[in-house]
Amino acid sequence: MRQLQYLVAIVDAGSMTRAAECLNITPASLSLQMKQLEDSVGARLFLRHSRGVTATDKGAVFFEHAQDILQRVADLERMIVDGGLAAPKTLRVGAVPAVTRMLGIEAISAAAQTLKGTTLLLSEGWSFELLEQLAARTLDFVIAYDLKPDNDIDVVTFFDDEFMFICHPARYPAGQPLKLSEAMASDLVFYGRNSVSWRAVQDTTTAQAIPLPGYMEVQSIAVWRGLLCRGLGTTIAPFASVRNEVLRGELAAHRLVDAPICRSICMAAHHETLALGREIGFVDLISDLMEKIKPAFSIAEGLAD
């Protein structure tokens, strides 16, 4: 069963390395498991190339059957347990970087202790990658922005997060609102083109017919945060993702008064998984965490904790 799960993860990710990261194992271990599977079935299931891996014709057929088998086993496990719901041994949760940053590793770790007998595995990725893994059932829950219900996938919405202009306090007076055009004229830094911040800004500037000037793009949250805290760049990002730095005075947050940008933080899961999550208290656990970091704003008084 583990090898079937691994195969599905590899095909979905298109890369041994990415699949290993999602599964929380080493690429070498994953490669060995797939070699054993190929030896067992007597067929080559993957083609390895410079861009990653793709399934062979036999591998594609194996992939389809593996998905079906995993789903049937999951259904059987639920059916034979009294009441139809059993606490899982492992919950696999994927979240976008902004969400893992705003929740905080300490809070997630502490909250996970309340899930008696259940291990919480948290992985990070872009929305489209996480949703693909959710569809393939290699993830149980996805927490990201602006998720939509689809077929057998349900969505829980927590709150609308306001995106703000973030900079070093010396750059602009604290609490001073800015126009979007003013923000766009600064030396913006974004955490990758797949980030929710970059996509939200692109959508808003297009709708407002405001030119999107040159900007810096980095692929490391640590570098991104370091540039901001040293005054070497500015950004537009969810307030909750830099809440701690703002409260410590390391960064300043400014509201965009003429073109506010808001995105809903949501959690998605298959119907039966969400029902299970409610039964064992996982949904309430995440809801409580979200409520604690939900920002409160006062237009008259500026930014409030």
FISEMI-367752 format. One record per residue (C-alpha): residue in three letters; residue number from 1; x, y negated, z. Coordinates in steps of 0.1 Angstrom, whole numbers. Layout:
BEGIN
ala; NUM; X; Y; Z .
...
END
This chain:
BEGIN
met; 1; 0; 0; 0 .
arg; 2; 28; -24; 8 .
gln; 3; 44; -18; -26 .
leu; 4; 11; -25; -43 .
gln; 5; 9; -58; -24 .
tyr; 6; 45; -66; -34 .
leu; 7; 38; -59; -70 .
val; 8; 8; -82; -71 .
ala; 9; 27; -109; -54 .
ile; 10; 56; -107; -79 .
val; 11; 33; -108; -110 .
asp; 12; 14; -138; -95 .
ala; 13; 46; -157; -87 .
gly; 14; 65; -147; -119 .
ser; 15; 97; -146; -98 .
met; 16; 112; -122; -73 .
thr; 17; 126; -151; -53 .
arg; 18; 93; -169; -50 .
ala; 19; 74; -137; -43 .
ala; 20; 99; -128; -15 .
glu; 21; 94; -163; 0 .
cys; 22; 56; -159; 1 .
leu; 23; 59; -124; 16 .
asn; 24; 85; -135; 41 .
ile; 25; 110; -108; 31 .
thr; 26; 144; -110; 14 .
pro; 27; 146; -108; -25 .
ala; 28; 170; -78; -21 .
ser; 29; 144; -59; 0 .
leu; 30; 116; -67; -25 .
ser; 31; 137; -57; -55 .
leu; 32; 146; -24; -38 .
gln; 33; 109; -17; -31 .
met; 34; 100; -23; -67 .
lys; 35; 129; -1; -79 .
gln; 36; 115; 27; -57 .
leu; 37; 80; 21; -71 .
glu; 38; 93; 23; -107 .
asp; 39; 112; 55; -99 .
ser; 40; 80; 69; -83 .
val; 41; 57; 63; -113 .
gly; 42; 84; 70; -139 .
ala; 43; 79; 37; -158 .
arg; 44; 95; 3; -160 .
leu; 45; 70; -22; -146 .
phe; 46; 90; -55; -149 .
leu; 47; 111; -73; -174 .
arg; 48; 138; -95; -157 .
his; 49; 150; -126; -175 .
ser; 50; 166; -160; -168 .
arg; 51; 132; -176; -160 .
gly; 52; 121; -149; -136 .
val; 53; 102; -117; -142 .
thr; 54; 71; -106; -163 .
ala; 55; 51; -74; -162 .
thr; 56; 56; -49; -190 .
asp; 57; 25; -35; -207 .
lys; 58; 25; -6; -182 .
gly; 59; 32; -31; -154 .
ala; 60; 2; -52; -164 .
val; 61; -21; -22; -163 .
phe; 62; -6; -12; -129 .
phe; 63; -12; -48; -117 .
glu; 64; -49; -47; -126 .
his; 65; -54; -13; -108 .
ala; 66; -33; -25; -78 .
gln; 67; -56; -55; -73 .
asp; 68; -87; -32; -75 .
ile; 69; -72; -7; -50 .
leu; 70; -62; -34; -25 .
gln; 71; -97; -49; -27 .
arg; 72; -113; -15; -22 .
val; 73; -91; -7; 8 .
ala; 74; -100; -41; 23 .
asp; 75; -137; -34; 18 .
leu; 76; -134; 0; 33 .
glu; 77; -116; -13; 64 .
arg; 78; -144; -38; 70 .
met; 79; -171; -12; 64 .
ile; 80; -159; 14; 89 .
val; 81; -154; -11; 118 .
asp; 82; -183; -16; 142 .
gly; 83; -201; -48; 134 .
gly; 84; -184; -50; 101 .
leu; 85; -156; -73; 113 .
ala; 86; -122; -63; 127 .
ala; 87; -95; -86; 139 .
pro; 88; -67; -83; 113 .
lys; 89; -31; -75; 123 .
thr; 90; -18; -103; 101 .
leu; 91; -33; -136; 88 .
arg; 92; -15; -150; 58 .
val; 93; -20; -187; 56 .
gly; 94; -6; -210; 28 .
ala; 95; -5; -248; 32 .
val; 96; 8; -277; 11 .
pro; 97; 39; -295; 26 .
ala; 98; 19; -326; 37 .
val; 99; -4; -303; 58 .
thr; 100; 24; -283; 75 .
arg; 101; 41; -316; 82 .
met; 102; 11; -332; 98 .
leu; 103; 1; -301; 119 .
gly; 104; 36; -296; 132 .
ile; 105; 53; -262; 136 .
glu; 106; 51; -264; 174 .
ala; 107; 13; -269; 173 .
ile; 108; 8; -241; 149 .
ser; 109; 31; -218; 169 .
ala; 110; 12; -226; 202 .
ala; 111; -22; -222; 186 .
ala; 112; -12; -188; 171 .
gln; 113; -7; -175; 206 .
thr; 114; -45; -176; 211 .
leu; 115; -50; -151; 183 .
lys; 116; -48; -120; 204 .
gly; 117; -31; -91; 186 .
thr; 118; -29; -111; 153 .
thr; 119; 3; -123; 137 .
leu; 120; 1; -156; 118 .
leu; 121; 23; -159; 87 .
leu; 122; 25; -194; 74 .
ser; 123; 39; -202; 39 .
glu; 124; 43; -235; 21 .
gly; 125; 37; -243; -16 .
trp; 126; 19; -264; -41 .
ser; 127; -18; -263; -43 .
phe; 128; -20; -245; -77 .
glu; 129; 5; -218; -65 .
leu; 130; -14; -212; -32 .
leu; 131; -48; -210; -50 .
glu; 132; -34; -184; -74 .
gln; 133; -22; -163; -44 .
leu; 134; -56; -167; -27 .
ala; 135; -73; -154; -58 .
ala; 136; -49; -125; -59 .
arg; 137; -56; -119; -22 .
thr; 138; -19; -122; -12 .
leu; 139; -30; -151; 10 .
asp; 140; -60; -151; 33 .
phe; 141; -64; -188; 38 .
val; 142; -52; -219; 20 .
ile; 143; -51; -254; 35 .
ala; 144; -47; -282; 10 .
tyr; 145; -64; -313; -4 .
asp; 146; -97; -315; -24 .
leu; 147; -103; -278; -26 .
lys; 148; -136; -267; -44 .
pro; 149; -158; -237; -38 .
asp; 150; -154; -212; -67 .
asn; 151; -172; -179; -72 .
asp; 152; -166; -159; -40 .
ile; 153; -144; -186; -24 .
asp; 154; -158; -209; 3 .
val; 155; -143; -242; 15 .
val; 156; -144; -259; 49 .
thr; 157; -137; -296; 48 .
phe; 158; -120; -311; 79 .
phe; 159; -116; -349; 72 .
asp; 160; -108; -375; 46 .
asp; 161; -71; -385; 50 .
glu; 162; -63; -421; 39 .
phe; 163; -31; -425; 19 .
met; 164; -11; -456; 30 .
phe; 165; 19; -475; 19 .
ile; 166; 48; -463; 41 .
cys; 167; 81; -481; 45 .
his; 168; 108; -491; 70 .
pro; 169; 94; -516; 95 .
ala; 170; 118; -543; 84 .
arg; 171; 105; -542; 48 .
tyr; 172; 70; -556; 56 .
pro; 173; 54; -570; 88 .
ala; 174; 37; -541; 107 .
gly; 175; 0; -537; 101 .
gln; 176; -1; -561; 71 .
pro; 177; -24; -548; 44 .
leu; 178; -11; -546; 9 .
lys; 179; -26; -545; -26 .
leu; 180; -19; -515; -47 .
ser; 181; -1; -536; -73 .
glu; 182; 23; -549; -46 .
ala; 183; 30; -513; -34 .
met; 184; 37; -502; -70 .
ala; 185; 62; -530; -74 .
ser; 186; 84; -515; -46 .
asp; 187; 111; -488; -48 .
leu; 188; 88; -458; -45 .
val; 189; 100; -424; -36 .
phe; 190; 78; -393; -40 .
tyr; 191; 82; -357; -29 .
gly; 192; 80; -340; -63 .
arg; 193; 54; -343; -91 .
asn; 194; 34; -315; -77 .
ser; 195; 28; -333; -44 .
val; 196; -6; -346; -35 .
ser; 197; 8; -381; -31 .
trp; 198; 22; -384; -66 .
arg; 199; -10; -369; -82 .
ala; 200; -33; -392; -61 .
val; 201; -13; -423; -70 .
gln; 202; -12; -414; -106 .
asp; 203; -50; -408; -107 .
thr; 204; -56; -441; -89 .
thr; 205; -33; -463; -110 .
thr; 206; -48; -448; -142 .
ala; 207; -83; -456; -130 .
gln; 208; -73; -491; -119 .
ala; 209; -52; -497; -151 .
ile; 210; -22; -505; -130 .
pro; 211; 12; -496; -146 .
leu; 212; 31; -468; -129 .
pro; 213; 67; -482; -129 .
gly; 214; 99; -463; -123 .
tyr; 215; 102; -443; -91 .
met; 216; 125; -418; -74 .
glu; 217; 116; -381; -71 .
val; 218; 132; -358; -46 .
gln; 219; 125; -321; -39 .
ser; 220; 134; -321; -2 .
ile; 221; 111; -334; 25 .
ala; 222; 141; -341; 47 .
val; 223; 158; -362; 21 .
trp; 224; 124; -380; 13 .
arg; 225; 119; -388; 50 .
gly; 226; 155; -399; 54 .
leu; 227; 153; -423; 26 .
leu; 228; 122; -439; 41 .
cys; 229; 136; -441; 76 .
arg; 230; 168; -458; 64 .
gly; 231; 149; -483; 44 .
leu; 232; 162; -470; 11 .
gly; 233; 127; -465; -4 .
thr; 234; 90; -467; 1 .
thr; 235; 62; -444; -6 .
ile; 236; 24; -439; -7 .
ala; 237; 15; -408; 14 .
pro; 238; -11; -394; 37 .
phe; 239; -9; -412; 70 .
ala; 240; -11; -380; 90 .
ser; 241; 21; -367; 73 .
val; 242; 42; -395; 88 .
arg; 243; 21; -402; 119 .
asn; 244; 48; -393; 144 .
glu; 245; 74; -416; 127 .
val; 246; 49; -444; 127 .
leu; 247; 41; -440; 164 .
arg; 248; 78; -439; 172 .
gly; 249; 83; -471; 153 .
glu; 250; 106; -455; 127 .
leu; 251; 82; -462; 99 .
ala; 252; 54; -487; 93 .
ala; 253; 21; -479; 76 .
his; 254; 1; -504; 56 .
arg; 255; -34; -500; 43 .
leu; 256; -41; -505; 6 .
val; 257; -70; -530; 7 .
asp; 258; -79; -533; -29 .
ala; 259; -77; -496; -40 .
pro; 260; -79; -472; -10 .
ile; 261; -68; -437; -17 .
cys; 262; -85; -409; 2 .
arg; 263; -83; -371; -2 .
ser; 264; -102; -344; 18 .
ile; 265; -82; -319; 38 .
cys; 266; -98; -285; 33 .
met; 267; -94; -248; 40 .
ala; 268; -104; -222; 14 .
ala; 269; -109; -185; 18 .
his; 270; -130; -157; 3 .
his; 271; -165; -153; 17 .
glu; 272; -158; -123; 38 .
thr; 273; -124; -136; 50 .
leu; 274; -139; -169; 61 .
ala; 275; -166; -150; 80 .
leu; 276; -138; -129; 97 .
gly; 277; -119; -161; 105 .
arg; 278; -149; -176; 122 .
glu; 279; -155; -143; 141 .
ile; 280; -120; -141; 156 .
gly; 281; -117; -179; 163 .
phe; 282; -92; -188; 136 .
val; 283; -114; -214; 119 .
asp; 284; -121; -231; 152 .
leu; 285; -84; -230; 160 .
ile; 286; -75; -249; 128 .
ser; 287; -105; -272; 132 .
asp; 288; -92; -281; 167 .
leu; 289; -57; -288; 154 .
met; 290; -71; -310; 126 .
glu; 291; -92; -330; 151 .
lys; 292; -62; -337; 172 .
ile; 293; -42; -352; 143 .
lys; 294; -71; -369; 126 .
pro; 295; -62; -406; 124 .
ala; 296; -84; -433; 138 .
phe; 297; -83; -467; 121 .
ser; 298; -96; -501; 131 .
ile; 299; -98; -527; 102 .
ala; 300; -99; -556; 126 .
glu; 301; -70; -545; 148 .
gly; 302; -49; -529; 120 .
leu; 303; -36; -494; 125 .
ala; 304; -47; -476; 157 .
asp; 305; -36; -443; 172 .
END
